[in-house]
Amino acid sequence: MVKRLLLLLFWFPTIMLALGTSLVFFSYRSHFLLTQTGSDEPPRIAHYQMYASFPQTLGASTVSIQKEDAVTELVFQYLKKYESPMQNSASNFVKIFRKYNIDPTIPLAIAQCESNLGLRMPEDCHNPFGLGIHSKGRLCFETWELGYEKMAKTLKENYIDQGLITPDEIMQKYCPNSLEKGGSWAKCVNQFSEEIKSLKTN
């Protein structure tokens, strides 16, 4: 009992002394910082943001996004150059054809050959590719995106999946009449495809 009483008597003054020392220290530190900064305002505590360490595979994803953005900008600038009504849908143009693993520059070149990028086609038809447009009728869509989707799906299922990949191969089925004219359709698509791709290095 006596030992506990003595321990309590020593413990209380020790705690009070420690608290007093701490108060004096922090009071002195605050005063020192104020005099160093020359301001009457209390010092501000710096805030730090913690960033998680991303896996190395993020680099590949970032590169892919950058490339897609670059192609979108390329398509937009090309459409803008020719004052095409399709230019505001450039981003969706790239996304839709990329969804089917199709190089967007090829259908863009087809659109240039078939309708001058939508400038020469039936009014409000939204079909710049000439797909299903002939003397017996015309295939039209309510929006550009619906037209892109139909063209992308057609190219994928009826041409690429059948082994028809190059403009010369596609022409045999897409525009067979051009064969009698020395393959003018494929020559046109190839020419504009090269023009579009040349913009990438400028």
DRENDO-1510 file (C-alpha; in Angstrom, 1 decimal, always signed):
<recs>
REC; n; res; u; v; w
REC; 1; MET; +0.0; +0.0; +0.0 .
REC; 2; VAL; +2.8; +2.4; +0.9 .
REC; 3; LYS; +4.7; +1.5; -2.3 .
REC; 4; ARG; +1.6; +2.3; -4.4 .
REC; 5; LEU; +1.1; +5.7; -2.6 .
REC; 6; LEU; +4.8; +6.6; -3.2 .
REC; 7; LEU; +4.5; +5.6; -6.9 .
REC; 8; LEU; +1.4; +7.7; -7.3 .
REC; 9; LEU; +3.1; +10.7; -5.6 .
REC; 10; PHE; +6.1; +10.4; -8.0 .
REC; 11; TRP; +4.0; +9.7; -11.1 .
REC; 12; PHE; +1.8; +12.7; -10.9 .
REC; 13; PRO; +4.6; +15.4; -10.6 .
REC; 14; THR; +6.4; +13.6; -13.4 .
REC; 15; ILE; +3.4; +13.8; -15.8 .
REC; 16; MET; +2.9; +17.4; -15.0 .
REC; 17; LEU; +6.5; +18.2; -15.6 .
REC; 18; ALA; +6.4; +16.4; -19.0 .
REC; 19; LEU; +3.3; +18.3; -20.0 .
REC; 20; GLY; +4.8; +21.6; -18.9 .
REC; 21; THR; +8.0; +21.0; -20.8 .
REC; 22; SER; +6.0; +20.1; -24.0 .
REC; 23; LEU; +4.0; +23.3; -23.8 .
REC; 24; VAL; +7.1; +25.4; -23.4 .
REC; 25; PHE; +8.8; +23.6; -26.3 .
REC; 26; PHE; +5.8; +24.1; -28.8 .
REC; 27; SER; +5.3; +27.6; -27.6 .
REC; 28; TYR; +8.9; +28.4; -28.3 .
REC; 29; ARG; +8.8; +26.6; -31.7 .
REC; 30; SER; +5.8; +28.5; -32.9 .
REC; 31; HIS; +7.3; +31.8; -31.9 .
REC; 32; PHE; +10.5; +30.9; -33.7 .
REC; 33; LEU; +8.7; +30.0; -36.9 .
REC; 34; LEU; +6.7; +33.3; -36.8 .
REC; 35; THR; +9.8; +35.4; -36.4 .
REC; 36; GLN; +11.5; +33.5; -39.3 .
REC; 37; THR; +8.6; +34.1; -41.7 .
REC; 38; GLY; +7.9; +37.6; -40.6 .
REC; 39; SER; +4.2; +36.9; -40.5 .
REC; 40; ASP; +1.6; +37.1; -37.7 .
REC; 41; GLU; -0.2; +34.1; -39.1 .
REC; 42; PRO; +0.5; +30.7; -37.8 .
REC; 43; PRO; +2.7; +28.5; -40.0 .
REC; 44; ARG; +0.8; +26.4; -42.5 .
REC; 45; ILE; +1.2; +22.7; -42.7 .
REC; 46; ALA; +2.2; +21.3; -46.1 .
REC; 47; HIS; -0.2; +18.8; -47.6 .
REC; 48; TYR; +1.1; +15.9; -49.6 .
REC; 49; GLN; -0.8; +13.7; -52.0 .
REC; 50; MET; +0.0; +10.0; -52.0 .
REC; 51; TYR; +0.1; +8.3; -55.4 .
REC; 52; ALA; -0.2; +4.5; -55.8 .
REC; 53; SER; +2.5; +2.8; -57.9 .
REC; 54; PHE; +0.8; +1.7; -61.1 .
REC; 55; PRO; +1.8; -1.6; -62.8 .
REC; 56; GLN; +4.3; -1.4; -65.7 .
REC; 57; THR; +1.5; -2.5; -68.1 .
REC; 58; LEU; +0.0; +0.9; -67.8 .
REC; 59; GLY; +2.6; +2.2; -70.3 .
REC; 60; ALA; +1.3; -0.1; -73.0 .
REC; 61; SER; -2.3; +1.1; -72.4 .
REC; 62; THR; -1.2; +4.7; -72.4 .
REC; 63; VAL; +0.6; +4.3; -75.7 .
REC; 64; SER; -2.5; +2.7; -77.2 .
REC; 65; ILE; -4.6; +5.6; -76.0 .
REC; 66; GLN; -2.2; +8.1; -77.4 .
REC; 67; LYS; -2.1; +6.4; -80.8 .
REC; 68; GLU; -5.9; +6.3; -80.9 .
REC; 69; ASP; -6.0; +10.0; -80.0 .
REC; 70; ALA; -3.5; +10.7; -82.8 .
REC; 71; VAL; -5.6; +8.8; -85.4 .
REC; 72; THR; -8.7; +10.6; -84.2 .
REC; 73; GLU; -7.0; +14.0; -84.7 .
REC; 74; LEU; -5.7; +12.8; -88.1 .
REC; 75; VAL; -9.2; +11.9; -89.2 .
REC; 76; PHE; -10.6; +15.1; -87.9 .
REC; 77; GLN; -8.0; +17.3; -89.6 .
REC; 78; TYR; -8.5; +15.5; -92.9 .
REC; 79; LEU; -12.3; +15.9; -92.7 .
REC; 80; LYS; -11.9; +19.5; -91.8 .
REC; 81; LYS; -9.5; +20.1; -94.7 .
REC; 82; TYR; -12.2; +19.1; -97.1 .
REC; 83; GLU; -15.0; +20.8; -95.1 .
REC; 84; SER; -16.7; +17.5; -94.7 .
REC; 85; PRO; -20.0; +17.4; -92.7 .
REC; 86; MET; -18.6; +14.3; -91.0 .
REC; 87; GLN; -15.9; +16.2; -89.1 .
REC; 88; ASN; -17.8; +16.5; -85.8 .
REC; 89; SER; -18.2; +12.7; -85.7 .
REC; 90; ALA; -14.5; +12.0; -86.3 .
REC; 91; SER; -14.1; +10.5; -82.8 .
REC; 92; ASN; -17.0; +8.1; -83.3 .
REC; 93; PHE; -15.7; +7.2; -86.8 .
REC; 94; VAL; -12.4; +6.0; -85.4 .
REC; 95; LYS; -14.0; +4.2; -82.4 .
REC; 96; ILE; -16.5; +2.3; -84.5 .
REC; 97; PHE; -14.0; +1.0; -87.1 .
REC; 98; ARG; -11.4; +0.2; -84.4 .
REC; 99; LYS; -14.1; -1.9; -82.7 .
REC; 100; TYR; -14.0; -4.1; -85.8 .
REC; 101; ASN; -10.2; -4.0; -86.0 .
REC; 102; ILE; -10.3; -2.0; -89.2 .
REC; 103; ASP; -7.8; +0.7; -90.0 .
REC; 104; PRO; -9.9; +3.9; -90.1 .
REC; 105; THR; -7.9; +5.3; -93.0 .
REC; 106; ILE; -9.2; +2.7; -95.5 .
REC; 107; PRO; -13.0; +3.5; -95.0 .
REC; 108; LEU; -12.1; +7.2; -94.9 .
REC; 109; ALA; -10.4; +6.9; -98.3 .
REC; 110; ILE; -13.5; +5.0; -99.5 .
REC; 111; ALA; -15.7; +7.8; -98.3 .
REC; 112; GLN; -13.5; +10.3; -100.2 .
REC; 113; CYS; -13.8; +8.3; -103.4 .
REC; 114; GLU; -17.5; +7.6; -103.1 .
REC; 115; SER; -18.9; +10.9; -101.9 .
REC; 116; ASN; -16.1; +13.4; -101.3 .
REC; 117; LEU; -16.4; +12.7; -97.6 .
REC; 118; GLY; -20.2; +13.1; -97.5 .
REC; 119; LEU; -20.4; +16.2; -99.7 .
REC; 120; ARG; -21.8; +14.4; -102.7 .
REC; 121; MET; -24.5; +12.0; -101.7 .
REC; 122; PRO; -28.3; +11.9; -101.2 .
REC; 123; GLU; -29.5; +14.6; -98.8 .
REC; 124; ASP; -29.6; +13.5; -95.1 .
REC; 125; CYS; -28.5; +10.0; -96.1 .
REC; 126; HIS; -25.5; +9.7; -93.8 .
REC; 127; ASN; -24.0; +7.1; -96.1 .
REC; 128; PRO; -20.7; +8.5; -97.4 .
REC; 129; PHE; -19.4; +5.1; -98.5 .
REC; 130; GLY; -21.9; +4.4; -101.3 .
REC; 131; LEU; -22.9; +1.2; -99.6 .
REC; 132; GLY; -26.1; +0.0; -101.1 .
REC; 133; ILE; -26.6; +3.1; -103.2 .
REC; 134; HIS; -27.2; +2.2; -106.9 .
REC; 135; SER; -29.7; +2.7; -109.7 .
REC; 136; LYS; -32.2; +0.4; -108.0 .
REC; 137; GLY; -32.3; +2.2; -104.7 .
REC; 138; ARG; -30.3; +3.7; -101.9 .
REC; 139; LEU; -29.4; +2.7; -98.3 .
REC; 140; CYS; -29.6; +5.6; -95.9 .
REC; 141; PHE; -29.2; +6.1; -92.1 .
REC; 142; GLU; -30.5; +8.6; -89.6 .
REC; 143; THR; -27.0; +9.4; -88.2 .
REC; 144; TRP; -23.4; +9.2; -89.3 .
REC; 145; GLU; -22.7; +6.7; -86.5 .
REC; 146; LEU; -25.3; +4.3; -87.8 .
REC; 147; GLY; -23.8; +4.6; -91.3 .
REC; 148; TYR; -20.3; +3.9; -89.9 .
REC; 149; GLU; -21.5; +0.9; -87.9 .
REC; 150; LYS; -23.2; -0.6; -91.0 .
REC; 151; MET; -20.1; -0.1; -93.1 .
REC; 152; ALA; -17.7; -1.4; -90.5 .
REC; 153; LYS; -19.8; -4.5; -89.9 .
REC; 154; THR; -20.1; -5.1; -93.7 .
REC; 155; LEU; -16.4; -4.8; -94.3 .
REC; 156; LYS; -15.6; -7.1; -91.4 .
REC; 157; GLU; -18.1; -9.9; -92.2 .
REC; 158; ASN; -18.5; -9.8; -96.0 .
REC; 159; TYR; -14.9; -8.8; -96.9 .
REC; 160; ILE; -12.2; -9.1; -94.3 .
REC; 161; ASP; -13.5; -12.4; -92.9 .
REC; 162; GLN; -13.7; -13.7; -96.5 .
REC; 163; GLY; -10.0; -12.9; -97.1 .
REC; 164; LEU; -10.7; -9.6; -99.1 .
REC; 165; ILE; -8.4; -7.1; -97.4 .
REC; 166; THR; -6.7; -4.8; -99.8 .
REC; 167; PRO; -8.7; -2.2; -101.9 .
REC; 168; ASP; -7.9; -4.2; -105.0 .
REC; 169; GLU; -9.5; -7.3; -103.4 .
REC; 170; ILE; -12.4; -5.4; -101.9 .
REC; 171; MET; -13.2; -3.8; -105.3 .
REC; 172; GLN; -13.9; -7.2; -106.9 .
REC; 173; LYS; -17.0; -7.5; -104.8 .
REC; 174; TYR; -17.8; -3.9; -103.6 .
REC; 175; CYS; -17.4; -2.2; -107.0 .
REC; 176; PRO; -17.0; -4.9; -109.7 .
REC; 177; ASN; -17.9; -2.5; -112.5 .
REC; 178; SER; -14.7; -0.7; -111.8 .
REC; 179; LEU; -12.7; -3.7; -113.1 .
REC; 180; GLU; -13.8; -2.8; -116.6 .
REC; 181; LYS; -12.3; +0.6; -116.1 .
REC; 182; GLY; -8.8; -0.6; -115.2 .
REC; 183; GLY; -9.5; -0.8; -111.5 .
REC; 184; SER; -10.2; +2.9; -111.0 .
REC; 185; TRP; -12.0; +2.4; -107.7 .
REC; 186; ALA; -9.0; +0.7; -106.1 .
REC; 187; LYS; -6.6; +3.2; -107.5 .
REC; 188; CYS; -8.7; +6.0; -106.0 .
REC; 189; VAL; -8.9; +4.4; -102.6 .
REC; 190; ASN; -5.2; +3.6; -102.6 .
REC; 191; GLN; -4.3; +7.2; -103.7 .
REC; 192; PHE; -6.4; +8.8; -100.9 .
REC; 193; SER; -5.3; +6.3; -98.3 .
REC; 194; GLU; -1.7; +7.3; -99.0 .
REC; 195; GLU; -2.6; +10.9; -98.8 .
REC; 196; ILE; -4.2; +10.4; -95.4 .
REC; 197; LYS; -1.3; +8.4; -94.1 .
REC; 198; SER; +1.2; +11.0; -95.2 .
REC; 199; LEU; -0.4; +13.4; -92.8 .
REC; 200; LYS; +0.8; +11.3; -89.9 .
REC; 201; THR; +4.4; +12.4; -90.5 .
REC; 202; ASN; +3.6; +16.1; -91.0 .
</recs>
